[in-house]
Amino acid sequence: MPTWLILAKGQAFFFALAVFVLGLLRLVVLTIWDILAAIHRAGDPHVPNRQILRQTLSWLLPVTRLHRARPAYSLASFGLHLSLLLVGLFLRNHLDILQADIGLTWWAISKPILDVLTLVGVAGAAFLLLSRIYAGSSRHLSKLSDYLLLLLLLNIFASGYIAGRDWNPIPYDWLIVFQGLNGAALLLFSPFT
């Protein structure tokens, strides 16, 4: 296996993963600190903790909120996130790399289902990117990082899908390096957006 492929699959990925995990841990700690500071400033010892927890959890899986103000945008966002999690965590190729590198694995979802989810991810990322470009309300709220994240996600989904096809016109190793570097960039970038 070429050295650049080993670096993209190994050291670069694990460095990006470490930055991602530490960055998310930082965000969790800062969020908890802000919550505790807000409770202290409020001076009310009777905070409705169950209601706050229930509302927070309802936003983590917003299935009941998809039909609200922007249903197409919400559905595309939900589909993109669901695809990203399921394909990223349950694709056999990803699990084989994980097992080879750290000895950890779990069951995989069948490839035809993940192929459909990958196409859902491509469609969701493309829709969100185009709506940020062409919808004035989204364009005015979007930052450069919003566009870059969606481009990285499109690259990851599209290159992974093409790499798994028999008709793939691009050398497999090149696509996997491209996908791996985009994945590492996404992991590095995510905690800071």
C-alpha positions in Angstrom: 0.0 0.0 0.0 1.4 3.4 -0.9 2.7 5.6 1.9 0.3 8.5 1.1 -2.6 6.0 1.4 -1.3 4.8 4.7 -1.0 8.3 6.0 -4.5 9.3 4.9 -6.1 6.2 6.4 -3.9 6.2 9.6 -2.0 9.1 11.2 -3.9 11.9 9.5 -7.2 10.4 10.4 -6.3 9.7 14.0 -4.9 13.2 14.4 -8.1 14.7 13.0 -10.2 12.3 15.2 -8.3 13.4 18.3 -8.9 17.1 17.4 -12.6 16.4 16.8 -13.1 14.5 20.1 -11.2 17.1 22.1 -13.0 19.9 20.4 -16.4 18.4 21.0 -15.4 17.7 24.7 -14.4 21.4 24.9 -17.8 22.4 23.5 -19.7 20.1 26.0 -17.7 21.6 28.9 -18.3 25.2 27.8 -22.0 24.5 27.3 -22.4 23.0 30.7 -20.5 25.9 32.2 -22.8 28.4 30.4 -25.9 26.5 31.6 -24.7 26.5 35.2 -23.8 30.2 35.0 -27.2 31.0 33.6 -28.9 29.1 36.4 -26.7 30.9 39.0 -27.5 34.3 37.4 -31.3 33.6 37.4 -31.3 33.1 41.1 -34.2 30.7 40.9 -33.5 27.4 42.7 -36.6 25.8 41.1 -35.4 25.2 37.5 -37.7 22.8 35.6 -34.8 20.3 34.9 -37.1 17.6 33.4 -38.7 20.0 31.0 -35.4 21.4 29.9 -34.0 17.9 29.4 -37.1 16.8 27.4 -36.9 19.9 25.2 -33.2 19.4 24.6 -33.6 15.7 23.7 -36.5 16.6 21.4 -34.1 18.8 19.4 -31.4 16.1 19.2 -33.8 14.0 17.2 -36.2 16.5 15.6 -38.5 14.1 13.8 -41.6 15.9 15.2 -40.3 19.3 14.0 -39.7 18.4 10.4 -43.0 19.8 9.1 -42.5 23.3 10.6 -41.5 26.5 8.7 -39.1 25.0 6.1 -40.0 21.4 5.6 -37.8 20.7 2.5 -34.8 22.3 4.2 -35.5 20.4 7.5 -36.0 17.1 5.7 -32.7 17.6 3.7 -30.9 18.4 6.9 -32.3 15.5 8.8 -31.6 13.1 5.9 -28.0 14.4 5.6 -27.3 14.0 9.3 -28.9 10.5 9.5 -27.0 9.4 6.4 -23.7 10.7 7.8 -24.1 8.9 11.0 -25.4 5.6 9.6 -23.0 5.3 6.7 -20.0 6.6 8.7 -20.6 4.2 11.6 -22.1 1.1 9.9 -20.3 0.7 6.5 -18.3 -2.6 6.4 -15.3 -0.9 4.8 -15.2 1.7 7.6 -15.6 -1.0 10.2 -12.7 -3.1 8.7 -10.4 -0.1 8.9 -11.5 0.5 12.5 -10.9 -3.1 13.4 -7.5 -3.2 11.8 -6.4 0.0 13.5 -7.8 -0.3 17.0 -9.5 -3.7 17.1 -13.0 -2.3 17.6 -15.9 -3.4 15.5 -19.7 -3.9 15.5 -22.3 -5.1 13.1 -22.6 -3.5 9.6 -25.7 -2.5 7.7 -26.1 -4.1 4.3 -24.5 -2.3 1.4 -27.6 -1.7 -0.7 -29.2 0.2 2.2 -26.1 2.2 2.8 -25.9 3.0 -1.0 -29.4 4.5 -0.7 -28.4 6.4 2.4 -25.3 7.7 0.6 -27.5 9.0 -2.2 -29.8 10.6 0.4 -26.6 12.3 1.9 -25.6 13.6 -1.5 -29.0 14.9 -2.2 -29.3 16.5 1.2 -25.9 18.1 1.1 -26.6 19.4 -2.5 -30.0 20.8 -1.6 -28.6 22.5 1.5 -25.7 24.0 -0.4 -27.9 25.2 -3.3 -30.4 26.7 -0.8 -27.6 28.5 0.9 -26.4 29.9 -2.4 -29.8 30.8 -3.9 -32.2 31.5 -1.0 -31.6 35.1 0.2 -32.6 34.3 3.8 -30.1 31.5 4.0 -27.4 33.3 2.1 -27.4 36.3 4.4 -27.0 34.0 7.5 -24.4 31.7 6.0 -20.7 32.0 6.7 -17.8 30.6 4.6 -17.6 27.7 7.0 -21.2 26.7 6.2 -20.3 26.3 2.5 -17.1 24.5 3.2 -18.7 22.0 5.5 -21.3 21.2 2.8 -18.7 20.9 0.1 -16.6 18.5 2.3 -19.7 16.4 2.9 -20.6 16.3 -0.8 -17.0 15.3 -1.6 -17.0 12.5 1.1 -20.4 11.0 0.1 -19.8 11.3 -3.7 -16.2 9.9 -3.6 -17.3 7.1 -1.3 -20.2 6.2 -3.6 -18.1 6.3 -6.8 -15.3 4.2 -5.2 -17.8 1.4 -4.4 -19.1 1.1 -8.0 -17.9 -1.3 -10.7 -18.0 1.5 -13.2 -15.7 3.7 -11.2 -13.5 5.6 -13.8 -11.0 6.9 -11.1 -8.4 4.7 -9.5 -9.7 3.4 -6.2 -6.7 4.4 -4.2 -7.0 8.0 -5.4 -10.6 8.2 -4.4 -10.0 6.7 -1.0 -7.2 9.2 -0.3 -9.5 12.1 -1.5 -12.3 10.8 0.7 -10.0 10.3 3.7 -8.5 13.8 3.4 -11.9 15.3 3.1 -13.1 13.3 6.1 -10.0 14.4 8.1 -10.7 18.0 7.1 -14.3 17.7 8.2 -13.3 16.2 11.6 -10.7 19.1 12.1 -13.2 21.7 11.0 -16.4 20.6 12.8 -15.7 21.6 16.4 -14.9 25.1 15.4 -18.0 25.9 13.3 
